[in-house]
Every structure is written in C-alpha cells, then in structure tokens.
Amino acid sequence: MEGFTSLLPRVLRESGDSPEAVEQCVFAAWVSVVGSHVSRVTAPLGLNQKHLLVAVLDDSWRIQLQRMSNQIVFKINAILGSVAVRTLDLAVNKTRVYAAHPQRAPITFSAPAEYALPLRQKADLIPDQDLRETFLRVAGKCLERAAARSGASSNGLRTDNINQ
C-alpha cells in the first residue's frame, strides 16, 4: 500500500498546481517531515509565493526550527517532487498553535463503587475482604459502563435483572 505522502506529487499534478492544493499538500508534508511531536507545537498558516508561514508555540521552538529550516524545506520539496517552498517563516503565536490542535476532552473518573451500592448487601456475604472489594470494583465498573451506554446515572440504574 502506498504511503500517504507518496500520493502528494500525484495530487499536485492532477490538481493543475492550484494554489490551494499546493498549500494543503505542503501542510501535509510539513507534518510528515517534522513528526508528530513538533507538529503538535506548530501550525502551518499559509503558503505565499513559496514562503511557508508557520506558527510556533514559543521562541525556543522558533530558534530550533529556524536552525533546521533548510533541511525542512528540502524534505518538504523532496516529498512533493517539486519546489513548492523556498523559505520557512516562523512566528511565535500560541493562539494559532492551540487553535490548530484542539485539546481532547478531559477524562473524568467517577467512582464505580457508587454503581455497586445495590450489590453491597450481597457482596458482604463474600468472606474474603480483598475478594469482596475486588468484586465490588469490577461489578461497579461494569455497571458504570452499562449506565453510560444507556444514559442512566448511578441513582437511576436498574438492578432488578441481577441474579439474587
């Protein structure tokens, strides 16, 4: 299977070298050239007369990438199979970088023990305390997932289908 970046020269040829296609291909090549870590602290903003403008998170990233700019430009052009970029212009702009990489929703942890409360009385019949607590955690987590799928809360969870 062909890698994504190997398709970029063909995209450029078939698009008739439209400025929009060239810009988007350069942006895709940017991610491939700099890698995922650097990509997360940068954001390509535009391509104007073969000048690639890239926002960076801070001045230290700007300095580091400026030192590597000739290599980056060379690699982008090599991927594209043509000279699409001549210079790399780096500007510190946290707002643009953060806007280009929206944060994922934070993971929230709930207490599965709340979901296992209806089972507490039956679980107390388990003589081994460690086993009893493990059972409640596992059962609570399973019930929590079931509630999340159905949209129910720990208070509205039905337990009447649990074997007695």
MIVO-271396 format. One record per residue: chain; x, y, z of N, C-alpha, C in turn; residue number from 1. Coordinates in Angstrom, 3 decimals. Layout:
REM MIVO-271396
MARMAR  unit       nc1       nc2       nc3      cac1      cac2      cac3       cc1       cc2       cc3  pos
MARMAR     A         X         Y         Z         X         Y         Z         X         Y         Z  NUM
...
END
This chain:
REM MIVO-271396
MARMAR  unit       nc1       nc2       nc3      cac1      cac2      cac3       cc1       cc2       cc3  pos
MARMAR     A     0.843    -1.187     0.000     0.000     0.000     0.000     0.887     1.248     0.000    1
MARMAR     A     0.520     2.203    -0.838     1.287     3.437    -0.931     1.090     4.277     0.320    2
MARMAR     A     2.170     4.886     0.791     2.057     5.807     1.915     1.371     7.084     1.463    3
MARMAR     A     0.768     7.745     2.418     0.026     8.975     2.121     0.906    10.016     1.441    4
MARMAR     A     2.102    10.222     1.973     2.951    11.269     1.402     3.390    10.943    -0.019    5
MARMAR     A     3.447     9.680    -0.361     3.831     9.334    -1.733     2.743     9.715    -2.735    6
MARMAR     A     1.539     9.969    -2.256     0.449    10.378    -3.141     0.449    11.881    -3.419    7
MARMAR     A     1.165    12.640    -2.622     1.123    14.101    -2.744     1.590    14.622    -4.110    8
MARMAR     A     2.672    14.096    -4.693     3.047    14.595    -6.022     1.944    14.384    -7.059    9
MARMAR     A     1.261    13.259    -6.975     0.173    12.989    -7.914    -0.999    13.946    -7.679   10
MARMAR     A    -1.294    14.235    -6.421    -2.355    15.197    -6.104    -2.031    16.545    -6.730   11
MARMAR     A    -0.770    16.969    -6.606    -0.363    18.250    -7.186    -0.504    18.245    -8.713   12
MARMAR     A    -0.059    17.173    -9.357    -0.161    17.092   -10.822    -1.612    17.121   -11.278   13
MARMAR     A    -2.454    16.340   -10.605    -3.845    16.243   -11.033    -4.665    17.471   -10.672   14
MARMAR     A    -4.168    18.260    -9.739    -4.893    19.483    -9.375    -4.496    20.657   -10.263   15
MARMAR     A    -3.541    20.425   -11.137    -3.093    21.507   -12.001    -2.298    22.550   -11.228   16
MARMAR     A    -1.671    22.132   -10.140    -0.887    23.041    -9.297    -1.693    24.238    -8.798   17
MARMAR     A    -2.952    23.996    -8.461    -3.762    25.087    -7.914    -3.145    25.535    -6.588   18
MARMAR     A    -3.161    26.821    -6.304    -2.537    27.317    -5.067    -3.086    26.640    -3.808   19
MARMAR     A    -4.399    26.372    -3.784    -4.998    25.720    -2.610    -4.462    24.304    -2.441   20
MARMAR     A    -4.354    23.563    -3.546    -3.852    22.191    -3.479    -2.387    22.177    -3.061   21
MARMAR     A    -1.597    23.094    -3.611    -0.185    23.171    -3.243    -0.065    23.447    -1.749   22
MARMAR     A    -0.828    24.406    -1.247    -0.766    24.753     0.168    -1.130    23.560     1.045   23
MARMAR     A    -2.209    22.869     0.724    -2.634    21.732     1.538    -1.625    20.590     1.472   24
MARMAR     A    -1.034    20.373     0.317    -0.004    19.340     0.198     1.238    19.715     0.999   25
MARMAR     A     1.604    20.992     0.989     2.736    21.455     1.801     2.433    21.239     3.276   26
MARMAR     A     1.207    21.550     3.711     0.827    21.341     5.111     0.942    19.860     5.487   27
MARMAR     A     0.481    18.981     4.604     0.567    17.540     4.871     2.025    17.089     4.916   28
MARMAR     A     2.831    17.610     4.017     4.256    17.270     4.011     4.936    17.790     5.275   29
MARMAR     A     4.513    18.950     5.759     5.069    19.516     6.995     4.953    18.507     8.139   30
MARMAR     A     3.766    17.970     8.318     3.528    17.019     9.410     4.428    15.799     9.245   31
MARMAR     A     4.552    15.327     8.023     5.395    14.161     7.767     6.870    14.453     8.039   32
MARMAR     A     7.325    15.618     7.656     8.739    15.970     7.801     9.122    16.224     9.255   33
MARMAR     A     8.326    17.004     9.971     8.720    17.385    11.336     8.327    16.354    12.385   34
MARMAR     A     7.394    15.481    12.082     6.982    14.455    13.034     5.861    14.921    13.940   35
MARMAR     A     5.297    13.984    14.671     4.105    14.276    15.466     4.389    15.217    16.642   36
MARMAR     A     5.542    15.066    17.290     5.828    15.921    18.454     5.960    17.386    18.047   37
MARMAR     A     6.766    17.650    17.051     6.955    19.032    16.595     5.667    19.552    15.973   38
MARMAR     A     4.954    18.687    15.305     3.687    19.096    14.689     2.702    19.630    15.725   39
MARMAR     A     2.722    19.052    16.942     1.793    19.490    17.990     2.128    20.868    18.555   40
MARMAR     A     3.360    21.343    18.338     3.745    22.659    18.864     3.905    23.680    17.745   41
MARMAR     A     3.427    23.320    16.564     3.478    24.216    15.406     2.158    24.160    14.662   42
MARMAR     A     1.965    25.126    13.779     0.776    25.127    12.924     1.103    25.864    11.636   43
MARMAR     A     1.145    25.144    10.501     1.347    25.846     9.236     0.155    26.770     8.986   44
MARMAR     A     0.446    28.020     8.647    -0.622    29.007     8.494    -0.924    29.344     7.047   45
MARMAR     A     0.085    29.327     6.215    -0.157    29.696     4.831     1.091    29.573     3.992   46
MARMAR     A     0.868    29.534     2.683     1.949    29.484     1.717     1.719    30.634     0.759   47
MARMAR     A     2.664    31.568     0.732     2.524    32.742    -0.113     3.816    32.933    -0.897   48
MARMAR     A     3.746    32.791    -2.202     4.904    32.936    -3.083     6.072    32.083    -2.602   49
MARMAR     A     5.762    30.832    -2.282     6.730    29.821    -1.862     7.379    30.119    -0.508   50
MARMAR     A     6.757    30.997     0.275     7.168    31.251     1.653     6.150    30.555     2.549   51
MARMAR     A     6.608    29.574     3.304     5.728    28.847     4.216     5.750    29.528     5.577   52
MARMAR     A     4.598    30.032     6.008     4.473    30.669     7.314     3.962    29.637     8.310   53
MARMAR     A     4.700    29.488     9.400     4.352    28.504    10.424     4.345    29.181    11.784   54
MARMAR     A     3.264    28.982    12.533     3.192    29.456    13.915     3.865    28.422    14.805   55
MARMAR     A     4.611    28.918    15.803     5.263    28.030    16.762     4.840    28.430    18.170   56
MARMAR     A     4.966    27.504    19.086     4.486    27.712    20.446     5.270    28.773    21.217   57
MARMAR     A     6.574    28.765    21.068     7.376    29.744    21.803     8.680    30.022    21.066   58
MARMAR     A     9.461    30.926    21.631    10.687    31.367    20.967    11.733    30.257    20.871   59
MARMAR     A    11.775    29.376    21.846    12.759    28.290    21.780    12.463    27.364    20.598   60
MARMAR     A    11.183    27.097    20.332    10.824    26.298    19.151    11.159    27.061    17.869   61
MARMAR     A    10.934    28.360    17.881    11.243    29.167    16.690    12.735    29.094    16.371   62
MARMAR     A    13.562    29.247    17.383    15.014    29.215    17.186    15.462    27.839    16.695   63
MARMAR     A    14.969    26.798    17.340    15.362    25.436    16.960    14.945    25.119    15.525   64
MARMAR     A    13.707    25.443    15.174    13.236    25.146    13.820    13.904    26.039    12.781   65
MARMAR     A    14.268    27.258    13.160    14.985    28.139    12.232    16.334    27.528    11.864   66
MARMAR     A    16.981    26.915    12.849    18.272    26.247    12.593    18.117    25.091    11.602   67
MARMAR     A    16.964    24.474    11.610    16.717    23.306    10.758    15.928    23.664     9.499   68
MARMAR     A    15.668    24.926     9.280    14.739    25.330     8.215    15.168    24.859     6.828   69
MARMAR     A    16.463    24.912     6.513    16.905    24.458     5.186    16.630    22.972     4.981   70
MARMAR     A    16.865    22.186     6.019    16.598    20.746     5.936    15.103    20.487     5.781   71
MARMAR     A    14.292    21.220     6.529    12.839    21.041     6.468    12.319    21.394     5.086   72
MARMAR     A    12.765    22.528     4.542    12.338    22.949     3.201    12.748    21.900     2.175   73
MARMAR     A    13.984    21.411     2.268    14.460    20.398     1.335    13.588    19.142     1.384   74
MARMAR     A    13.285    18.682     2.586    12.494    17.453     2.738    11.058    17.635     2.251   75
MARMAR     A    10.460    18.800     2.509     9.100    19.054     2.019     9.090    19.000     0.496   76
MARMAR     A    10.036    19.680    -0.126    10.102    19.687    -1.589    10.393    18.294    -2.142   77
MARMAR     A    11.209    17.522    -1.446    11.506    16.156    -1.883    10.242    15.298    -1.859   78
MARMAR     A     9.446    15.445    -0.809     8.194    14.685    -0.723     7.253    15.076    -1.847   79
MARMAR     A     7.173    16.372    -2.144     6.234    16.867    -3.150     6.740    16.665    -4.575   80
MARMAR     A     8.019    16.443    -4.732     8.571    16.237    -6.064     8.695    17.517    -6.873   81
MARMAR     A     8.614    18.649    -6.212     8.782    19.944    -6.876     9.128    20.989    -5.829   82
MARMAR     A     9.576    22.143    -6.309     9.941    23.219    -5.394     8.682    24.025    -5.081   83
MARMAR     A     8.011    23.637    -4.011     6.799    24.335    -3.573     7.124    25.357    -2.503   84
MARMAR     A     8.236    25.139    -1.783     8.623    26.022    -0.682    10.076    26.442    -0.889   85
MARMAR     A    10.325    27.739    -0.771    11.701    28.252    -0.855    12.209    28.676     0.528   86
MARMAR     A    11.328    29.262     1.335    11.747    29.711     2.658    10.697    29.349     3.695   87
MARMAR     A    11.167    29.262     4.909    10.314    28.952     6.045    10.312    30.162     6.969   88
MARMAR     A     9.130    30.736     7.186     8.985    31.879     8.085     8.287    31.399     9.351   89
MARMAR     A     8.946    31.565    10.482     8.430    31.082    11.762     8.034    32.259    12.633   90
MARMAR     A     6.851    32.186    13.216     6.361    33.253    14.077     5.776    32.646    15.339   91
MARMAR     A     6.130    33.215    16.481     5.571    32.753    17.750     4.121    33.216    17.826   92
MARMAR     A     3.215    32.244    17.958     1.793    32.560    18.056     1.084    31.393    18.742   93
MARMAR     A     1.043    31.437    20.066     0.428    30.355    20.842    -1.037    30.158    20.477   94
MARMAR     A    -1.740    31.257    20.260    -3.170    31.178    19.965    -3.422    30.346    18.722   95
MARMAR     A    -2.653    30.589    17.674    -2.846    29.845    16.426    -2.456    28.375    16.567   96
MARMAR     A    -1.406    28.115    17.327    -0.992    26.725    17.542    -2.069    25.976    18.314   97
MARMAR     A    -2.569    26.583    19.404    -3.610    25.925    20.199    -4.899    25.744    19.391   98
MARMAR     A    -5.217    26.709    18.550    -6.421    26.599    17.721    -6.285    25.466    16.697   99
MARMAR     A    -5.079    25.238    16.225    -4.854    24.182    15.230    -4.889    22.791    15.851  100
MARMAR     A    -4.680    22.726    17.152    -4.633    21.435    17.845    -5.547    21.476    19.057  101
MARMAR     A    -6.854    21.400    18.846    -7.774    21.461    19.991    -7.487    20.323    20.969  102
MARMAR     A    -7.605    20.658    22.224    -7.363    19.670    23.267    -8.504    18.651    23.288  103
MARMAR     A    -8.131    17.433    23.551    -9.149    16.401    23.703    -9.924    16.657    24.981  104
MARMAR     A   -11.143    16.163    25.011   -11.961    16.319    26.212   -11.252    15.641    27.382  105
MARMAR     A   -11.244    16.284    28.521   -10.562    15.674    29.666   -11.267    14.388    30.084  106
MARMAR     A   -10.472    13.476    30.556   -11.018    12.210    31.045   -11.504    12.434    32.463  107
MARMAR     A   -12.739    12.059    32.702   -13.275    12.194    34.045   -13.407    10.814    34.666  108
MARMAR     A   -13.045    10.741    35.904   -13.130     9.477    36.622   -14.282     9.564    37.597  109
MARMAR     A   -15.115     8.572    37.559   -16.198     8.511    38.525   -15.900     7.371    39.485  110
MARMAR     A   -16.661     7.295    40.507   -16.447     6.255    41.500   -17.326     5.058    41.164  111
MARMAR     A   -16.735     4.005    40.631   -17.547     2.832    40.298   -18.226     2.234    41.525  112
MARMAR     A   -17.685     2.526    42.709   -18.293     1.989    43.933   -19.728     2.481    44.083  113
MARMAR     A   -20.025     3.690    43.594   -21.397     4.202    43.646   -22.348     3.283    42.881  114
MARMAR     A   -21.875     2.784    41.759   -22.716     1.926    40.928   -22.903     0.551    41.567  115
MARMAR     A   -21.972     0.156    42.405   -22.051    -1.162    43.038   -22.822    -1.141    44.351  116
MARMAR     A   -23.291     0.022    44.801   -24.006     0.098    46.080   -25.166    -0.891    46.179  117
MARMAR     A   -25.971    -1.070    45.108   -27.066    -2.039    45.226   -26.581    -3.475    45.474  118
MARMAR     A   -25.308    -3.739    45.166   -24.771    -5.086    45.348   -24.077    -5.268    46.692  119
MARMAR     A   -23.930    -4.197    47.441   -23.150    -4.237    48.677   -23.664    -5.305    49.649  120
MARMAR     A   -24.957    -5.402    49.815   -25.516    -6.364    50.768   -25.150    -7.792    50.362  121
MARMAR     A   -25.278    -8.110    49.080   -24.926    -9.459    48.618   -23.417    -9.668    48.699  122
MARMAR     A   -22.639    -8.615    48.378   -21.181    -8.733    48.400   -20.669    -8.981    49.817  123
MARMAR     A   -21.377    -8.496    50.826   -20.952    -8.708    52.206   -20.960   -10.182    52.591  124
MARMAR     A   -21.610   -11.021    51.801   -21.612   -12.462    52.056   -20.300   -13.118    51.622  125
MARMAR     A   -19.453   -12.398    50.877   -18.158   -12.938    50.465   -17.204   -12.785    51.654  126
MARMAR     A   -16.710   -13.907    52.196   -15.904   -13.835    53.416   -14.543   -13.147    53.237  127
MARMAR     A   -13.884   -13.331    52.111   -12.560   -12.745    51.881   -12.705   -11.257    51.540  128
MARMAR     A   -12.150   -10.391    52.394   -12.323    -8.945    52.222   -11.724    -8.456    50.904  129
MARMAR     A   -10.528    -8.924    50.546    -9.900    -8.497    49.291   -10.740    -8.915    48.093  130
MARMAR     A   -11.234   -10.136    48.115   -12.076   -10.622    47.029   -13.374    -9.818    46.951  131
MARMAR     A   -13.951    -9.511    48.119   -15.195    -8.737    48.176   -14.985    -7.353    47.558  132
MARMAR     A   -13.900    -6.657    47.930   -13.625    -5.329    47.396   -13.329    -5.378    45.891  133
MARMAR     A   -12.606    -6.396    45.465   -12.327    -6.553    44.031   -13.626    -6.776    43.271  134
MARMAR     A   -14.488    -7.623    43.810   -15.778    -7.872    43.169   -16.575    -6.577    43.028  135
MARMAR     A   -16.618    -5.791    44.092   -17.387    -4.543    44.047   -16.806    -3.558    43.029  136
MARMAR     A   -15.471    -3.473    42.954   -14.854    -2.572    41.963   -15.174    -3.017    40.541  137
MARMAR     A   -15.018    -4.310    40.287   -15.274    -4.833    38.940   -16.750    -4.704    38.586  138
MARMAR     A   -17.611    -5.100    39.492   -19.052    -5.002    39.237   -19.465    -3.544    39.054  139
MARMAR     A   -18.920    -2.675    39.897   -19.237    -1.250    39.780   -18.805    -0.688    38.438  140
MARMAR     A   -17.629    -1.094    37.969   -17.134    -0.607    36.674   -18.029    -1.121    35.549  141
MARMAR     A   -18.429    -2.367    35.610   -19.334    -2.920    34.583   -20.672    -2.187    34.584  142
MARMAR     A   -21.217    -1.960    35.759   -22.492    -1.245    35.857   -22.348     0.208    35.406  143
MARMAR     A   -21.192     0.811    35.687   -20.928     2.179    35.248   -20.940     2.254    33.721  144
MARMAR     A   -20.274     1.297    33.067   -20.266     1.273    31.596   -21.669     1.077    31.041  145
MARMAR     A   -22.410     0.183    31.655   -23.786    -0.058    31.199   -24.626     1.201    31.349  146
MARMAR     A   -24.430     1.918    32.438   -25.176     3.158    32.662   -24.777     4.217    31.642  147
MARMAR     A   -23.486     4.270    31.319   -23.015     5.259    30.343   -23.624     4.980    28.971  148
MARMAR     A   -23.714     3.709    28.609   -24.313     3.353    27.310   -25.798     3.694    27.264  149
MARMAR     A   -26.473     3.508    28.382   -27.919     3.751    28.388   -28.265     5.183    28.786  150
MARMAR     A   -27.264     5.922    29.270   -27.510     7.303    29.683   -28.057     7.412    31.094  151
MARMAR     A   -28.100     6.324    31.824   -28.628     6.352    33.189   -27.543     6.804    34.151  152
MARMAR     A   -27.953     7.319    35.282   -26.999     7.712    36.324   -26.930     6.600    37.351  153
MARMAR     A   -26.010     6.769    38.311   -25.897     5.736    39.346   -27.186     5.631    40.142  154
MARMAR     A   -27.915     6.724    40.274   -29.167     6.679    41.025   -30.283     6.010    40.235  155
MARMAR     A   -30.212     6.133    38.895   -31.290     5.589    38.070   -30.997     4.221    37.506  156
MARMAR     A   -29.929     3.593    37.945   -29.539     2.311    37.403   -30.463     1.220    37.918  157
MARMAR     A   -30.968     0.424    36.985   -31.851    -0.674    37.375   -31.001    -1.891    37.710  158
MARMAR     A   -31.296    -2.521    38.804   -30.558    -3.727    39.209   -31.499    -4.918    39.362  159
MARMAR     A   -32.732    -4.793    38.934   -33.678    -5.890    39.136   -33.392    -7.093    38.258  160
MARMAR     A   -32.500    -6.955    37.270   -32.179    -8.106    36.435   -30.942    -8.835    36.925  161
MARMAR     A   -30.389    -8.446    38.072   -29.237    -9.113    38.642   -29.741   -10.344    39.409  162
MARMAR     A   -29.095   -11.485    39.155   -29.483   -12.740    39.835   -29.319   -12.578    41.334  163
MARMAR     A   -30.277   -13.112    42.048   -30.230   -12.994    43.509   -29.630   -14.185    44.139  164
END
